[in-house]
Structures are given as structure tokens and as C-alpha cells.
């Protein structure tokens, strides 16, 4: 098996296990608490509105906004790590159909693996820091994955065209 | 094709048939959920939220709490059903991947078979446990926030992780051997028209989904998040100010926002999942014992359904039930094509087993 294929398949399985482990940790230790926090802040906000206390309602809504922001990203990270890992494995298995030289294929495999790992990582980092750096990491990861996959598709299409 | 790689109760056969079975059940569940539960549930969530806002308007604390308990219950009902649908399908995908990798897993047949059974047990237990969370709740649970259904679901997840980890060790063992045996597998060398079309079509679908996701993240995601919070804040402020008209306007805006978010995320997720499914099915085409013309026809049906569903889901807000119906029809096309391929694989196993019996 070529090095690029090995990198994609092993990297993909490693990433899938990492994503599943993260999901298991999240389900056991964080998800229920997060959902309770979201529900409680919403209830508090409307309860404050019923007491004609807009200040308390606004405070509760900012808690809701933060809790929802974190919850959405944590769930997205779990799904994206595993989804991208599966894509890496499938692309790895089909990698012998890509017409490029092994060196180029290794670069493509590295780009795919790096993108698949850092895109969800960037999203996860946004839960700690709302600044531009985590967002930039997520964008870089997604660009790497999309660009590499586009080149792989062209490589496979070229091979198919040649073989016809 | 080497029949030994697909022997009765071999890990590959268990994972292929079990994996496609999980995907089929997960998709059927998703279609039934979409038709009979999703929209009704969304309407109930909306109604409870409206009732909570009007209770706040009337200064009725008890009604606010009661309605939010209702919202929480409806959201949990919806969330657990979506999770059941997603996990069952994703475990099916993972089973197919592990099935493809079997020749590289350097364990004895018995060990591989054991891991395959462990995987399928966990992959069934987790979605069933998640589905039951809403109905079992915290009854007789030893924990404060997690009920028995959640505990069993988490245990199922652990089984899947252990099985995947075990198979990964087999793969590592293969790569660590001094001279790894060259794997000859008909699934990797197949270049049939059905396989090639599925692989190319799948990659295009995945890429389209990624581009749509990037567009959504760049244009809609942060706007939606800001709107979600600001509309709710306006709603509460209007309730505090006793302004019924503003509360109703906020409620309408909130409903539209949730609809817009839901269709965009669903379209993104479905087009990628269908693309990945098409790519994986490409490898199993040699096992599908159907006439070549029929294999191609089912591939067309699968790709057509894979495009129809996400496109129509995106158009649901504008064209309502017509688009929704067409989206469900797209899902049905994918299910039918997958079922046809599954039956084709079953026919192949029957042929192999009868040949083995004759010997």
C-alpha cells in the first residue's frame, strides 16, 4: 500500500476514533448540563419579562446566547470530525485511481488530513475565544479540505477519461 | 472475485449486510420522522414558545414555566429522534468502511468476526437507547441528569469504539509486519460503469455539499446566531413592555429564522451523506448480483434521489409542501436504490453459499 493511501486510511480511522471519543465524553459529561443551561436561561429570561424586569431578561438572554453558541459548536465538532474521517478513509481506498505521482498524492493526503483535523479544531477553539484566530483556523481547515478534494476529483476524473 | 473474502458469517459479510441494513432502517426512520413527527413537533414548539411569550405578557409566571417545560420536552423528543436517525446511518457508513478494510486487518477470522458482532451490537444499542431517552426519562435512574436509556446508549457507543479500536489494531498489525502481504481484492480493482459513476457522482455531491457549507458558514451562520438571540431578546422586552403586537411580530420572525436554519443545515448534511454513501457503494458493486443494465439504473435512481432531496429541502421555505413532498420522494428514491443493491448483495451471498454447498 502506498504511503499516501496509508496516511489517509490510518489518519481517517484515528480521526474517527478521536471524534467518537470526544462525542462519548461530551454526551456523558457536558451535553445534558449544556441543554439544562440553555433551557434554564430561556425560562429565566421570560420569567423576568413576566415580572416586567427587562434588565434581568437581557442578562438571562446573554447567558442563553453564550450557552447556545458553545453547544452548537461542540455538536458540530463531533459530527464534522467523524464525517471528515469517513471521507478520508473512502478517498484513501480510492486513492489508487488518482492519476498523479505518489509525491503529489502524498501532498494531497497531508492537506486532506490536516484540513480534516484543524477545521473542527478551529470551530472548537471558538468556544474558548470568539476572536479571529480560531475562525481563521477553521477557515484554513475547510479551504484545505475543499481544495484537496477538488484536486482528487480531477485526478480521478482524468484517470477515468484516460481509461475510456 | 474471491469468494473467501465474503464467506458466510465472515466479518465482511456481516458488516456489509448489517451496515446497509442500518442505513436502510435509519433512512426509513428519518422519512417516517420527517412526514409524521418533524413538522407537527416544530408547530408544537412554536405554539409553546408563543404561549410562553403571551404568558410573560400577562405577567403569569406559572404559565411561563409550564410552557417552557413543554418546549424542553418537545425539543428533547425532536433531538433524540434526529440523533437516532443520524447515528444509525453513520454507524452503517462506518460498518461499510470497516468491511472494505477487512483484507488489511491482520487478525484471525474468528477475531474479526467477534469485532464485527461487537460493532453491530453497539451500533444497534446506541440508536435504540437514544430513541428511548424521551420515553424512559430519569425513571429508576441512579444518576441525577442521565437516565437508563442514556446509559445504555452510551454503553452502545463504547462498544462501537472498542470494536473500531480493535479493528484498527489489526490494521496497525498489518502495517507493522516486516513484509506486509500484498492485498488482492476484487473490490479494489473493479472498474465497472456502475462503480465509476457512483464514485464520481459521490465525489461531486460531497464537494457541492462542502461548498454549500462554506457559503452557509460565511453568509448565514453568524447572522442566524445573532438573529436568534436578538429576536428572543426583543420578544422578552416587548412582553415586559406589555406590547402584544411586537411579541407576535417577534414570534413570526423567530419561526421563519428557525425554518431557514433548519432547511440550510439539512440540505448541507444530506448532500454530503448521500455523496459519501454513493462513494462507498461504488466499492461493493461487484457483490451486487443484478444485471449490468439494472445496476446502472439503480445508480441513476440513487444519484437522482441524492440531488432531489437536498435541493427540494432548500426550496421548502419558498414552495412549502410541494417541495417538502418532492424532498421526501427523493429520500424514497435513495431508499429504493439502496434496497435494490442490498437485495443484489443477498442474491450474491445465496449464490456463493449454494456453490459452497455443492462442493
Interface residues (C-beta under 8 A of the other chain):
Chain A: X1 X6 X9 X10 X13 X14 X16 X17 X20 X21 X23 X24 X27 X28 X32 X33 X35 X36 X39 X42 X43 X45 X46 X47 X48 X49 X50 X51 X52 X53 X54 X57 X58 X61 X62 X64 X65 X68 X69 X72 X79 X82 X83 X86 X87 X89 X90 X91 X93 X94 X96 X97 X138 X142 X145 X146 X149 X150 X152 X153 X156 X157 X160 X163
Chain B: X52 X53 X55 X56 X57 X58 X59 X60 X61 X64 X65 X68 X71 X72 X76 X86 X90 X93 X94 X97 X100 X101 X104 X145 X146 X150 X153 X154 X157 X158 X160 X161 X164 X165 X168 X171 X172 X175 X180 X183 X188 X191 X196 X199 X200 X203 X204 X206 X207 X210 X211 X213 X214 X217 X225 X228 X229 X232 X233 X236 X237 X239 X240 X241 X242 X272 X273 X276 X279 X280 X282 X283
